[in-house]
Amino acid sequence: QAQLVESGGGLVQAGGSLRLSCRASGRVDSRIGMGWFRQAPGKEREFVAAISRTGLRTDYVDSVRGRFTISGDNAKNTAALQMNNVKPEDTAAYYCAAAAVSKWPRRSVDDYLYWGQGTQVTVSS
């Protein structure tokens, strides 16, 4: 059975850093690439970052560009999201996902097939 598990969420002060990790197992095929999304209460799930299979291509939503860095280890089926200089508006549940399509960029939830259960990130001001 396919499974994605996130870890690393928590409470952090504004300006601080946090690193989220994601491990894929089972029938998840992360060879296409991985992505991170987030969802705040009362809002739709939004794209945060994506990485291609080779790691040569990355994509970020404008609000996190320059502060967040996505990385991946294809051989280990893992992905990470390094979050620096976090802001209160970054508060949300963060989800990693394994891509379902080979197109680029991949910013839609429909571009991803498998999802983790989410990890909460709370940024205090």
N, C-alpha and C positions, 0 to 999 in steps of 0.2 A: 504494500500500500504506500502511495506517495505521501511524503510528509516534509514540511518545512518547519523548522523551529527557530524562532528568534530569541535572542538574549541580549542583555546589556542595558536595558532601559532603567529608568530611575528618576530621582529628583536631582536637579542641578541648578545652580544659580546662573543668572544671566551673565554671559561672557565666558562661561565655563565650557568644558568639553565632555563629550560622551561618545562611546564607541558601541555601535550595535553590530551584532553578529548574526549570521543565518547559516544553518546547516540543512542541506537537503539530503533525503534518504529515500529508500524504496524505489518506486518507479519514476521518480522525478528525473527528468533529463534536463540538466542545467546547461547542456552544451550550446544551446542557442543564446543564452544570456540570462541575467538576473536583473531585478529591479527592486526599488523601494518606493513605497507609497505611505501616506499618512492620512489619518482621519481624526479630526477634532469633533467634539460633541456637537450635534446638530448640523454638521457639514458633510459634504460628499467626500469620498475618498479621493485624494489628489496625488498626482505623480510627484515624486521627489527626485529620483535619480535612477539611471539605468546604465548597465555595462554590457558590452558585447561579449560574445564567447571568447574571443581572443584577448579581451581586455584593452584592445587598442582604441576602442571608441567608448566614450562616456558621454552622458547627457544629464543635464541638471535643470530643474525649474529655476527661473531667474532669482527667486527669493532666497535660494540656498547656495547659488553659485559663488565660489570663492570661500565659502565657509564649510561646506560639506564635501567629503571625498568618498566615492564609492570604489570598492576594490573587490576582486573575486579570485578564487583559486579553482579553476575548472577541474583539476585532477581530484580535488578534495570535495567538490560540490559545496563550496562555501562562498559566502559573500559577506561584506562588511560595509558599514556606513560610519565613517569618522565625522563627528559633528563638532565643529569648533565655533567659538564665539556665538553660542546659542542665544536665542532671544525668546521672550515669553510667547511670542506668536508661533514658535516651533512646538509648543505643547500639543501633543496628539498621541494617538496610538499609531505605532509604526509597524508596517507590514512588509515582509520581503515576499517576492514572487518569482516564479520561474517562467520564462517567456514561452509563448506558444507559437509565435510567428517569427519569421526571420527578417521582417522588414525593419527599417530604421528611419527615424527614431521610434521608440516604443513607449509612448506616453499614456496610452489608454489602458484601463483595467481589462479591456477585451483582448489586449495583446498578451495577456498572461493566463496561464492555465492553472498553476498550483499556487496556493497562498499559505502563509504561516498564520498562526493564531493571533499574532500581534504582540508588541511589547510597548508599555506605556512610557512616554517621556514627558516629564513635567519640568518646566523651566520657571523658576521663581524670579521675580524682579527685585 
